[in-house]
């Protein structure tokens, strides 16, 4: 049997046909997640997304910092969107609750680590199976990103937002990194290697992100941005 015959048999097999059917149904599952997300989040009003590690413990300084930032944001009329889980996400939802603001959780179904925290408004909790749908919601319904120390998931969300703004797929909004000790090494590598050595970005791209160390400065950067630009609702 030739290689071409093997390929034909594979594409005509029962397993292949079943996989095609499964892929078709996946489209409807994805659509359902988009519909639920758009429906619930279209009414939340101006919000800021807070990101960071699910592994951060309540006694960690960044947990307390995230809580303080979220609280302060509510005092300026912003709601808070988090990934809905523990760690920095829970801290953000705690702060939003304490401040009397909207507390939104975009949870992701994982086989480990994450379940929704109890500080999310019940009508503003959405669980997603697909990361890419969830990331659309973070960007579409937030007026800014505040990013505390985290792992690969946090980096993914951070660089997705930077890329979308850089390529003008979305309008510019503030991206604030909290914790200079944590982020300075990454930013130095971007400046020295990505920009200066390899010329893979332009110098103006660095203006898309800012680093702060305090809750007051994080919220101040959000307010400064919208004192210059119209708070254009994307909700």
N, C-alpha and C positions, 0 to 999 in steps of 0.2 A: 504493500500500500504506500502510495506516495505521500509526501508531506501535504500536498494540496487536498488529497482524499481525507487525511486525518483532520484537517481544518474543517472541511465540509461536514464530516461526521460530528465533530464537536458542536458546530453551529446548529445542526439538525437534531441534536440529542434532546432527550426529555429534560435533563438538568438545565440545559441552556434555555429552553422554552419556559421552564419554571422560573428561572432567574430573570428573564425578561418580564414576566408577569409581576414578580416581586418588585422590580425596579419601577414599573408603571404605578403600582400602588404607593410606592415611596413618594412619588410626585404629589399625590393627594395628601399624604401625611405632612409633607413640607408646606403645602398650601394651607392646610388647617392651622399649622403653627403661625404662619404669617397672618392669617385672618384673625386669630385670637389675639395675637400681639397688637396688631393695628387697632382692633376694636377696643381693647382695654387701655392702651397707652395714649390713644388719641385725645383722651380727656384729662390727662394728668397735669397739664400746665408746665411752666418752665421748671426744668430739673437739671441737676448736675450728676453725672455718673462718677462714682467712687470705686476705684479698683485696688486690689492688693491681694495678698496671699490668704488662702483659706486656712493656712496652718498657723497663723499668728495668734498667740494666746492672749487672754484678757490682761495679763500683767505686763505685756510688752508695750514699750513706749509708743510704737506705731499704732497699736490698737487704740490706745487712749487718744492719740493724735487724730486718728480717723473719726472717732466719736465726736471730738471737739470740732473738727472741720464740718461735719454733717450738721451739728447743732447750730453752728454759726451761719451756715448756708440757709437754714430755715428762717433765721431772723431777718434775712434779706428777701424772703419770699420764694426761695427755691425749694423744690422737693428734692429728694435724694433717690437715685437709682443705684442699686448694687447688684452683684451676681447672685444675691439671695442666700448664700451659704454662710458658713462660720468664718471666723477670723476677721480680717479687715472688713469683709462684707457685713458681717453681723454688727461690727462697731459702727459702720455707717448707718445702718438701720436703727440702732439704738439711739444715736445722736439725733436722727430725724424724728424719732418718737418723742424724745425728751423736748425737742424744740417745737413740737406741735405741728410739724410739717408732714408732707406726703412722704411715705416710706414705701418705696417700690422695690420688688425683688424679682430678678430674672434668673430663676434657678435653672440648672442644667442637670439632667438625669445622668448620673455616673454610677459605675459599679462599686465605687469606693469613695470615701472622703466627704461627700457633700450631701446634705439635706437642708431644706429651707429653714432659716432661723425664724424665731417666733415674733420678731419685732417688725415684720412686714405687715402693712395694711392688708387684711384678708382679701379685699377686692383688687389689690394691686400685686398679687403674687401670680406669676406665670412660670410654668415649668416647660423647658424645651428639651427635645431629644437631639436637635441638631445645633452645633455650635455656630454655624454660619448664619442661621436665622436669628439666633440670640444676639449676635454681634450687630446685625442690622438694627435691632431694636435699641441697643445701647447708643448707637450713633444717631439714629433718626430722631430720638426723643430726648436727647440731652443737649443742653446749651454749653456744656464744657465737660472736660475729663480731668479728674484729680486722681493721680496715680501714686499710690504708696508702694513700698517694697513688696514684691511678689515674685512668682516663678514664671514658668513658660507661658501659662495662661494669661498672666498680666502683661508679659512682653507682647504676646500675640495681639491683645486688644489695643495696646499702646501703638504698636507699629501699623496696625490696620488703620487706625484713625489718622496717623501721620501720613500714610500713603494716600488715603482718600483726599485729604486736604491738599497734599503736594500735587496730586494729579488733577485737582479741581473737580473731583467727582462729587464733593460736598462743599458747602461754604465753610470758611475758616471759623473755628471756635477755639477757645483757650484750652491748652493742654498743659497741666501743671504737674510736675514731678515733685513729690514731697520726700525729703531726706537726702541732703547733698552727699553724705557719706556713702549712701547706697548707690546713688546714680552717677556720681562724678566720674567713676572709672569708665562706665559705659559711654558717657558723653565725651570724655577725653579720647577714647578709641574712635568714636565716630568722627571727631574733629581731626585727629592726627592721621588716621589710616583711611577711613572711608572718604573723607573730604580732601585732605592735603596730599596723601600719597597716591590714592587710586582715583580720585576725582569722580567718585560714583554718586555724589550729590552736589548740589550747589550751596554756596555759603548761606544764602537766604533761607534754605530749608531748616537751618539750625534755629531760626527765629520762631519756628512752629512750636517749640517747647521751652518751658521755663522751669527753673529749679528753686524751691523754697524749703524752709525748715520749720516754719511755724504755721499753726492753723490760721492765725490772723493774716499772714502774708498770702496763704493759699486763697482765702476768700477775697482778699484785696485784689489779687490778680484777676479773678473772675469779674469783680465789680469794675475794675479799671477798663477791662476789655469792653464791657457793655456801656461804659460811659462814652466810649468813642464810636461804637457800632450799635446800630439798632438791635434790640433784643428781638430777633426775628423768629417767631415761633415756628418750629418745625413739627409741631404736635397737632 
